[in-house]
Amino acid sequence: MADVLVILNPVAGNARPERVYPALTRHLARASYEVYETTGEEDLPTLVRERRAQGFGTFVAIGGDGTVRAVAAGLVGSQACLGIVPAGTSNLLAHDAGIPERLDAALALIAGGGPIMRLDAMQIGETFAFLNVSLGLSVGVLRDADPQRKRKLGRLAYLWSGIKNLAAVGVQTAHLSIDGVRHDLRATEVLVTNCPSLGAPELSLSGEVRMGDGRIEIVTFRTRHLVDYLSILLDLALRRPRQRRNVRTFDVFSHVIIETDAPTQVQVDGDLIGATPVTVRVVPGAVRLIAPRAARRRPLTGRPEAF
């Protein structure tokens, strides 16, 4: 039986250490597990790689998408398994993978040796992303979303930040080289995604986006004012087909290079990493994720041992 390292972010939006520790005892009593509480100062991907070398075979991330991304980055290309207990503001990756929101249900899935999804990754230099890479309005939204407001208001904090940034976002020319084919277009937002949800589980980018099919999708938006944004969001919320001239989509199987006429800030899974130009490479089947949706999306590649 592989050793389990539980990585707990104690300040994540919905993390409650006083509830987490008893739940771990209930569900992982038969496992050899250790808990590491993050401080925000450590290099989590490096820590995970070091613990893999020490023999840990399952890593449980308890926190939001930022914590999950950092833990997953340390597992790329390995046979170790990733388990997720959603405890952040949005928990998009967990939602789209079908992982239960409740603490006990998520731990029960991990302890029971749930099915494995081979989660694709996006590589940007030495950084890995699993949700999205973007430039445009989303960068301002993430940059200006106050941490204290996020903890109090949840996803409403992003809405407030979005309203403040609407006036500052303009249309720009984006040059996309997708698997070697060039596209020049005008856009207010360029989104490279491996995850169907857009900022909230209620908003679905595409019924075709899959997290483990060896490809990613680019969605570009060209909007002129608030009414355009609201119209697009309504289409997404109602799952209506996108047949609009101001929304375009492209599939990416290998890589995309994004350039803009002027350097533009880029975010990766909620973190600002620099500016354009940026190259995003597809890493198929990068991480072994314990996720119910794996059973409905693609053949299983294996199961972790039950604890």
N, C-alpha and C positions, 0 to 999 in steps of 0.2 A: 504494500500500500504506500503510495507516494505521500511525502510530507506536504502539508498545506501551509502557505503563507497568506495570512489575511492582512490586507493593507487597508487601514481605516483612516479616512480623512475626517477628523473629529469636528471640523468647522464647516463641512459641506451643508448645503441648505437644509436637508432633512435628517442629517446624521444625529443620532442620540446615543452616545456611548453607553449610557446607563441601561439602554434597551438592547444594544448590540451584544454586549458581553454575555448576558444570560442566554440570548438566542444562539450564540455560538456554542455555548455549553450544551444546549438542547440538541442541536443538529450535528455538531462535529465531535460529539463525545467519543466516538469510535475512531477518530482520526488523530494523527500526530500533527497538531497545528500550532502555529505561533502567530501572534498579532503584532503588527508594526503600525504605530500611529504616526501619520505624517506631520511634519512641522512646517512645510512650505519652503524649507531651505535645502532639502536633499535633491539629488538627481535620481528620480524614481526609476527611469529606464535602466540606468547603470546598476542601481541597487537590485532590481529584479534580475538582471543578468548575473550578478554576483551570487544571488540566492539560488538561481538555477544551477550554477556550478557546484553549489553546496548540496544539491540533491532534491530541492523542492520541485515538485512536479505539477502542483495546482496552485494558482494564485487567485485569490478572491479580492476584488476591488470593491470597497464599500465607500461610495462617494458619488460625485457627479461625473459628467462627461470628461472633465479635465483629468480627474483621477484615473478614470478608466483608460483614457488615451495614453497617459504616462505609463501605466502598468502594461498595457497591450504593446506599447513600443518596445518594451524590454523582452517581449516574447516572440517577436517576429522571427519566423524561420525555425522555431523550436518545436518540440513535441509536447511541451508543457501546455496545460489547459488554463483558460481564463474563465473565472466565474464572476458574475456581476451582481451586486446588491444595490439597486438604485437608491441614492440618497442625496441627489443634487437638486438643482433648480428645475432642469428640464428632462434629463435622463433620456435623451433621444436614442442613443444606441441601444439601450436596454429595451425601450419601447418597441423599436423597429425589429428587434430580434425576438420579441415575444416573451421577454423575461418578466416575471411577476413584479409588481410594484411593492407588495407587502414584504417586510423583512423576513418573516418566517417562511413564506412561500418561496422566496428567492433562495434562501438557504437550503430548503428542502430539495429544490431542484438540483443544486450543486451536490448536496450530500447523497442524493439518489443516483448520481452518475447519469445526468441527462444527456440527450443527444448532442453531437458536436457539429457546429457550423464552422466551415473553413472561411473565416472572415477575411475579405480582401483589405488591403491597405493602400494608401497613397503616400508615396515617398517624395519629400521636398528637401533636397540636399541630404542632411543627416537626420532630418525630422520625419516622423511618420504621422499620418492623419488617418482617421477611420470614418469620419462623418463628412466634413466638407472643407473646401478651400475656397475663399471668395475675396472679391474686391468690390467696392462700391458702398451702397447704403449700409450693408451688414457690418462693415468695419467700424463705421461711426456708432452704430447701435451697440456693438460689443465694447468699444472703447469708452463710451460714456455711461454705460450701465453701472450705477453705483453698487458696490458689494453689499452695503447695508440695506439698500433698497431691494436688492435681489433677495436677500434673506427674509425681508418682511413681506414683499409683494410677489415673490416668485417670478413667473414669466411676464407679469404686468410691468415689471421694471424695464424689460426690453421694449415693450410697447411705448412707454413714456420716452425712452431714449430714441426710439425710431421717429416719433413725432417731432422731436427736437432736431433731428438730423435731416428730415425731408428737404428742407429749404436749401441745405448746403450741398446736396448731391446733384451733379450735373451729368449730362450725356457726354461720353467720351468715346474715342475710337479705340477699340480693342483689336489686337492682332493675335489670332489664335492659330497655332500650328498643331493640328490634331492628327496624330499618327502620320506626320509628314505632309499633310494637306493643309494649305493656308486658307484662313477665313478672315476677312476684315469686316468689322461691323461696328455699329454705334450702339452703345449700351450704357445703362446706369448701374447695372449689377452683372457681374460674371460669377457664376456659382459652379464649382466643380464638386460633384457629390457622389458619395457611395451609400447614401442614406436617404430613404424616401421622405422623411419628415423635414419640414422647413421651419425651424425655430420653435415649433410646438408640435406635439403628437397629432393634433387635430388637422394639421395642414400637410397634405401629401403632395410631393412634387410629381411623382409619376408612378403609375402602377407597374411600370417596367423596371424601375430601379430595384436592384437586388444587391445585398451586401456580400454575396459570396459567389458571384457568377463570372468573375474574372474581367469585369469591365466597370467603368465609372461613367457618369453622365455629366455633360455640361449644360447648364440652363442659363441663358442670357435674357435680361429684362431691359427693355427700353421704355421708360415712362417719362411723362412730362409733368405730372402734378399728382396731388394726393388721390384724386379720383381714379387714376390709372392703377396706383398701388392697391387701393381698396378693391377695385374690380378684380385684379389678379388674385388677391387673398381670398375673395369670395369664391372664385372658381376653384381654388385649391381646397378650401374648406368643404365645398359641395361635391368635390371629386368630379368636376365638369372637365371635359376634354379641353386641352389648351389649343385652340385654333385661332390664335391671335397673332397679328403681325409684330406685336411688341414683345413676344416671347418665342425664343428659338431654342432647340435642343440638339445636342450632338452626342454620339457615343464615342468613348475613348477605350481602346483596347491595349495600347502600349504607353503613350505619353502625350501630354499637351504642353506646349510652351505658350505662355501668356505674356504679351508685351502691350504697353500703352505708350502713347506719345509723350506723356510726362510720368515720372515715377509715381506709383499709386500704392498705398498701403495694402497689405495682404494679411488676412487672418487664416489660421489653421485650427480647426476644432475649437474656436473661441479664443485663441491666443494670437496676438499680433506678432508676426515673425520678420517683418521687413517690407520691402516694396518690390514692385515689378521691375524687371522681368522675373518670372518664376516658372520653373519647370516642375510638373507634377507627373510622376511615373506610377503606373499601376503595378501593384505587387499582389498577384493572385494567391488566395489561400494562405495569407500571411500568418494568421493566428487561429489557434483551435479554441473556439468560444463555445461554452456550454449554453445552449439556447434552444428552447422548444421549437422555434420556427424552422430550425434546421431540418426537422423531419418533414416539413411541408414544402420546402424549397428545393432541396437537392438530396441525392442519396447520402446517407450517413458515411462518414469516413472512419468511424470508430466511436468508442465510448470510453470515458474515463472509468477507473475502478470505483465502485460504490464504497463509501467510507464505512 
